[in-house]
Every structure is written in structure tokens, then in C-alpha cells.
Amino acid sequence: MTLQTVTLTHAASGTLACLLPQRGFNCFRWQVPLAGRPVELLWWQPGFETGEHRPSRSGIPLLFPFPGRIAGTTLQWQGQTYHLPAGDDFGNAIHGFVLDRPWRVLEQSETHVVGQFQASLDEPELLQRWPADFRITATYRVDAGRLESVFRLENPDQRPLPCGFGTHGYFRLPLGGKRAEDCVIRLPVRAEWTLREMLPTGERQTLANAAACQAGRPFGQLHLDNVYTDLVFDDRQVGRAEIVDPDSGWRLVLEFNDVFQQCVAFTPPHREAICIEPYTCLPGAFHLYGSDVPTGILVLAPGQSVEARCQMWVEADG
């Protein structure tokens, strides 16, 4: 069975994107014509559109109301215990609730689409698993060579909503060239969190190779599952990561606003993509909340909302 796919097209440029509303509103394709031929810029498992594969391993999974892991399968919050499903090899809950559930499509045109998930409307049983109701509204738009996204995180409840959000994009390598190993990865990072069994301990270290991370390192030298912090933002309060393919001469740019204060970088075992994942909070942040560690957890008051923004495009390098 093939799930319903929403396709966005910028006809003048030939740019397109495809989303699966039934699988977490996952944008699993972004295609841009480069040097006269279409190039796929996101990686997805073959057959992903059938719904048979894990949505955390293709396209751009959306992670909410928590990105990354929560230690074990319980959340302790303000004296209450909430039971969560295990989802990783260590028996931890992982990546929130919305990435594998059906979303509602609120609005759609040739070049944009708006989707939404709200716990109380779309799966009321989730209200037993989280301290408050939550709503996320995602807007995707294509333009010439560009994919833009806005994520509105809202508290529709009368109780405070603790939450965090992340995107988990799988960027396909190479970018029209011949060798993934030669592609250069640039990350706007200056420090790294220490992990134990994939959970931050609360300790962080300044990166001795921060300048190299920002200037760019060959993908062939990278084996990452790292959580970075102390991100570099420009005068617009925008962070910028890049992937450069020296063979094709193309550069992919990912920009994100400063609601995102952490960045996970992951090299999947298949080595056909790199994940660059802006997060609003630490993975594992909830077990550190209340300490002096800057976890980045958002606690939204009733009716409060924040907007996380990402945009990406391809341009000639140099």
C-alpha cells in the first residue's frame, strides 16, 4: 500500500518536495535541478512511501514534544509520573510522539502545505503520557532551489507545557558529484556535550577542533553521533550549516533561527547521507531539568507559542 503523498512544485525552476502526512508530516523528498538534471537532496529508504519503514530513518522526521532520548520509560514532572514507550537499543523513550502518527492537512497549494498535530484532537490517549496537551503546526514551502519550513509549537492547555523540538534531516551525499567521502561538512559549533549511553551527563567541553568544524571537514573522515552546543549565530541570530561537493561545485546551505540552541550530527551506517539536526533543547534534557545545566527545555504557559524556522537551498560553491 502506498500512502497519500503531498507534492509541492515550483514550476518555473523544477524544484519539488514530497511529504507523507500519515507518517509524521515527513518531508522525505526535496529535488532540485542542478546543471540541467534533477538531484535528490534528501535520503529516504526505498519504499518509504508505503509506510513500512521507520519514519525516524528517512527524510526530515519532526521530533516533538521532545527530541532525542528521555532516560528510561518514565518522565517525572512536578511530582507526577508519565509512562513512555521504549524506542531505542538502551530501553529509552526517543524522539517524541508526532514523527510516526497521522497529521491533519490544514491548507495546501501548489507550492506550500500546512499540517498540524494536536494530542487532544488526534490521539487523546497521549494526554496520559505527557504533562499537558500540545500542538505543532508545520508549514513547508518550495521556491526556486529552496525548501522553507516554519514550525509553530503551542500550548493549547490550561497547564504549563514542558517541551522541546528538533528536526532530523537526512541529507543525501554526494550533491551531484561522484564521491560522498569528498563532500565537506561545515557545522556552526564550538562545544560538545559528554554522552553516556547516548544521554548527556551535563558536562560539556569546548571543542579543540571548533575552527575545523566551522571551516569544514571531509565526510569520509567523519563518524558522528554527537551533540553540539555553543552554536555560532550571525547578526540575524541565524545559524548556518553547509555541505559542499567539490566534484559538482554545489553547496547545500541549512539555516535555522536561534530557537535552536543545540545541534546533533549523525552519520548513518549506510554512509549515503549525513544528519544535521537542530534541536531546541538537549536530548535527555528532562533528567537534567532543575540542575544548573542549561537544558533548553521550553515551558510554555497556557496559550503561549514559539516559532522554529529552517530554510535550505542549493547554490554554486565559490
C-alpha positions in Angstrom: 0.0 0.0 0.0 1.2 3.5 -0.9 0.3 6.3 1.4 -1.1 9.6 0.1 1.8 11.9 -0.8 1.6 15.7 -0.9 3.8 17.0 -3.7 4.9 20.7 -3.8 6.2 22.1 -7.1 7.8 25.3 -8.1 7.1 25.0 -11.8 9.4 27.7 -13.0 12.5 26.2 -11.5 11.5 22.5 -11.4 12.1 22.3 -7.6 9.8 19.9 -5.8 9.2 18.4 -2.4 7.1 15.4 -1.2 5.6 14.9 2.2 3.8 12.0 3.9 1.1 13.4 6.3 0.3 9.9 7.5 3.9 9.4 8.7 4.6 12.4 10.9 4.3 15.0 8.1 7.7 13.8 7.0 9.2 15.8 4.1 11.1 12.8 2.5 11.9 14.3 -0.9 13.5 17.6 -2.0 14.6 17.6 -5.6 16.4 20.5 -7.3 17.6 20.7 -10.9 21.4 21.1 -10.9 23.3 21.6 -14.1 20.3 20.5 -16.1 19.4 17.3 -14.2 17.3 16.6 -11.2 19.2 15.8 -8.0 17.7 14.3 -4.8 18.9 16.2 -1.8 17.2 14.1 1.0 17.8 10.4 1.6 14.9 8.0 2.3 14.7 4.2 2.4 13.4 2.7 -0.8 9.7 2.1 -0.3 9.3 4.7 2.5 6.1 6.0 0.9 4.5 2.6 1.6 4.6 3.4 5.4 6.5 0.2 6.1 9.8 1.8 7.3 10.6 3.7 10.4 10.0 7.4 9.9 12.9 8.3 12.1 15.3 6.9 9.4 14.3 8.8 6.3 13.6 12.3 5.0 13.1 15.0 7.7 11.5 13.5 10.8 9.9 16.0 13.2 10.6 15.4 16.9 8.1 16.8 19.4 7.3 17.3 22.3 10.9 16.0 23.0 13.8 15.4 20.6 16.3 12.7 21.3 16.1 10.4 24.3 14.4 10.5 27.7 16.2 8.2 30.1 14.2 5.0 30.6 10.5 4.9 30.0 9.1 7.4 32.7 9.0 11.1 32.8 8.9 12.7 36.3 7.4 16.2 36.1 6.1 18.3 39.0 5.5 15.3 41.2 3.7 13.3 38.5 4.9 10.2 36.7 4.2 9.7 33.0 4.9 6.4 31.2 6.5 6.4 27.8 7.2 3.7 25.3 10.8 2.4 24.9 12.2 3.1 21.4 16.0 2.6 21.3 18.5 -0.2 22.0 19.1 1.1 25.6 15.4 0.9 26.6 14.9 4.7 26.5 12.0 6.7 25.1 13.1 8.6 22.0 12.0 11.4 19.6 8.6 12.3 20.9 5.2 11.3 19.7 4.5 13.0 16.4 7.0 11.6 13.9 5.1 8.3 13.2 1.5 9.5 13.6 -1.0 10.9 11.1 -1.2 14.6 10.8 -4.1 16.7 9.5 -3.5 18.8 6.4 -5.0 22.3 7.0 -4.0 24.1 3.9 -2.4 23.3 0.6 -1.4 25.0 -2.7 1.0 24.1 -5.5 4.0 25.5 -3.6 3.1 25.1 0.1 1.3 22.9 2.6 0.4 23.3 6.3 0.0 20.3 8.6 -0.9 20.0 12.3 -0.9 17.5 15.1 -2.6 18.1 18.5 -2.6 15.4 21.1 -6.2 16.0 22.4 -7.6 16.0 18.9 -5.5 13.4 17.1 -4.7 10.9 19.8 -6.3 11.8 23.2 -4.5 8.8 24.9 -1.3 10.8 24.7 -2.7 13.2 27.4 -1.9 10.4 29.8 1.7 10.3 28.7 2.6 14.0 28.8 2.1 16.8 31.4 -0.1 18.9 29.1 -1.8 18.9 25.7 0.5 20.0 22.9 0.1 21.3 19.3 2.6 21.6 16.5 1.8 23.2 13.1 4.3 22.8 10.3 4.4 24.8 7.1 6.6 23.8 4.1 7.1 25.9 1.0 9.2 25.4 -2.1 10.8 28.2 -4.2 13.5 28.1 -6.8 16.1 25.7 -5.4 14.7 26.3 -1.9 12.8 24.4 0.8 11.5 26.6 3.7 9.8 25.4 6.9 8.1 27.1 9.9 7.2 25.1 13.0 4.8 26.6 15.5 4.9 25.0 18.9 1.8 25.8 21.0 0.3 25.1 24.4 -3.5 24.7 24.0 -3.8 23.5 27.6 -4.6 25.3 30.9 -1.4 23.7 32.4 2.2 24.6 31.6 3.7 22.6 28.7 7.3 21.4 29.0 8.6 20.6 25.6 11.4 20.5 23.1 11.6 20.3 19.3 14.1 19.1 16.7 14.4 18.3 13.0 16.3 15.2 11.9 17.1 15.8 8.2 18.9 13.1 6.2 20.9 15.0 3.6 21.9 12.8 0.7 25.5 12.7 -0.4 27.1 13.5 -2.8 25.4 16.6 -4.2 25.5 15.6 -7.9 29.2 14.6 -7.7 30.8 11.2 -7.6 32.1 10.7 -4.1 30.3 11.2 -0.8 33.6 10.9 1.0 34.9 14.1 -0.6 32.0 16.2 0.4 32.9 18.9 3.0 30.7 19.3 6.1 30.6 22.6 7.9 28.9 22.9 11.3 28.4 26.2 13.3 29.5 24.6 16.6 32.0 25.4 19.4 31.3 22.9 22.2 30.1 19.4 22.7 28.1 17.6 25.4 29.6 14.5 27.0 27.4 11.4 26.5 27.0 8.2 28.4 24.9 5.6 26.7 23.7 8.3 24.3 22.5 10.6 27.1 24.2 13.8 28.1 25.8 13.7 31.5 25.5 17.5 32.0 29.2 18.1 31.2 30.3 19.9 28.2 33.7 20.6 26.6 34.9 23.3 24.3 35.9 21.8 21.0 39.6 21.8 20.3 38.8 21.5 16.6 35.9 24.1 16.6 37.7 26.0 13.8 37.9 22.9 11.7 34.2 22.0 12.3 33.3 25.5 11.1 35.7 25.6 8.1 34.7 22.1 7.0 35.8 18.5 7.3 35.6 15.8 4.6 32.7 13.4 5.2 35.0 10.4 4.7 36.7 11.4 8.0 33.5 11.7 10.0 31.9 9.1 12.2 29.4 11.1 14.3 26.6 10.7 16.7 27.4 13.9 18.6 25.5 16.6 20.5 27.0 20.0 19.9 26.2 23.3 21.6 27.5 26.9 21.9 26.3 27.4 18.3 27.5 30.2 16.1 24.8 32.7 15.1 25.2 35.7 12.8 23.8 39.2 13.2 20.3 38.0 12.2 20.5 35.3 15.0 20.7 32.6 12.4 22.9 29.5 12.4 24.3 28.1 9.2 25.5 24.6 8.3 26.8 23.7 4.9 27.6 20.7 2.7 29.9 21.3 -0.2 30.5 18.8 -3.0 33.9 19.8 -4.6 33.3 17.5 -7.6 30.0 19.0 -8.7 30.7 22.5 -7.4 27.4 22.7 -5.5 26.8 23.8 -1.9 23.8 23.0 0.2 23.0 25.5 2.9 20.9 24.9 6.0 19.9 27.9 8.1 17.9 27.9 11.3 16.8 30.5 13.8 18.1 30.8 17.4 15.2 28.9 19.0 17.5 26.0 18.2 20.4 26.1 20.7 21.8 22.6 20.1 22.8 20.6 17.1 23.1 16.8 16.7 25.2 15.5 13.9 24.9 11.8 12.9 26.5 9.7 10.1 24.2 6.7 9.4 25.9 3.4 8.9 24.9 3.3 5.2 27.1 6.3 4.6 24.8 7.7 2.0 23.7 10.7 4.0 24.6 12.9 6.9 22.0 14.1 9.5 22.3 17.7 10.7 19.7 18.1 13.4 18.9 21.5 15.1 17.3 20.9 18.5 15.7 23.5 20.8 16.9 21.5 23.8 19.4 18.8 24.9 18.4 15.3 24.1 17.9 13.8 27.5 17.2 17.2 28.9 14.3 16.2 31.2 16.5 14.2 33.6 18.8 17.3 34.0 16.0 19.8 34.4 16.2 21.7 37.7 20.0 21.4 37.8 22.4 24.3 36.8 22.7 22.7 33.3 21.2 24.9 30.6 18.9 22.2 29.2 17.0 24.5 26.8 13.6 22.9 27.8 10.7 25.2 26.8 8.0 25.6 29.4 5.1 27.2 27.5 2.4 28.9 29.6 -1.2 28.3 28.6 -1.8 29.8 25.2 1.9 30.5 24.6 3.7 29.6 21.4 7.1 29.8 19.8 8.2 29.5 16.1 11.2 27.5 14.9 12.3 28.2 11.4 14.6 26.4 8.9 15.4 27.1 5.3 17.7 25.3 2.9 18.8 25.9 -0.6 21.5 24.9 -3.1 23.9 27.3 -4.7 27.2 27.2 -6.6 30.2 27.0 -4.4 32.7 29.8 -4.6 
